[in-house]
């Protein structure tokens, strides 16, 4: 199924309203998911809207408003109230930017949330405000440490963003060899995983996405990636996350935001970042047809091309399921 950007956004918003979100919150979630689609990360786009609807259908009335449980001039800790992470991380990002504007530095943590999405989405806003940002996130035990076959941490993204005089430099990775959204989408479409990405519940290698969701994913980067993933898990614990959170019950989120002007030379720093990024791009490439890119260059190019084409492709099975969810809102209207 091919949708225009407008129609895809409208479909997601209708779905989010149908499952209980206010119109403003539905629009915020849709903006994030559509940005995933525009940047070529479709597993985090429209299929994720379906996962949100499925998760909320099992939660009943557990959700409570996002609340600040601890605060200083340069910090805050939020209780996400089991609200979807797109809303909680958005709030945490807004708080961090406001505190960095006032004090030059901010540390904001959040817990009791789930599905926080692309960290680069939040870092683009932090960089647009002229700040450097570092984000770390964690959740339920879905990834096995190096040498093991049982989950001991989540896909644990970590991301850094740097403003410049031109486009920001944003590096955003998960520390697992495959992301949850990719595995869920493979399961929906009846497609196998690649070799070496997952174990089943008994610790046997598997390519079956449904068995992988019952077992564990492999870690990215061997023992080095495993150590990084453990550190990310503990960083997110600063926001109050449990040691062993339940499935999609207590993801952690940590934002550290720094104003370069704390060191007295914001404009000069932004120019240095821009100059350094350009030097990276001008590196002699192994393949002349494939020039060296800086983190976030691909995302910007994909977003521009898809926006210009006004075209989002979604699997028929996902589209049909979303239409069924959205129809609930239409029937209540």
Buried (B, 14 or more C-beta within 10 A) or exposed (E): BEBEBEEBBBBBBBBBBBBBBEEEBBBBBBBBBBBBBBBBBBBBBBBBBBBBBEBBEEBEEEBEEBEEEEEEEBBBBBBBBBBBBBBBBBBBBEBBBBBBBEBBBBBBBBBBBBBBBBBBBBBBBBBEBBBBBBBBBBBBBBBBBBEBBEBBBBBBBBBBBBBBEEBBBBBBBBBBBBBBBBBBBBBBEEEEBEEEBBBBBEEEBBBBBBBBBEBBBBBBBEEEBBBBBBBBBBBBBBBBBEEEBEEBBBBBBBBBBBBBBBEEEBEEBBBBBBEEBEEBEEEEEEEEEEEEBBBBBEBBEBBEEBEEEEBBEBBEBBBEBBBEBBEBBEEEE
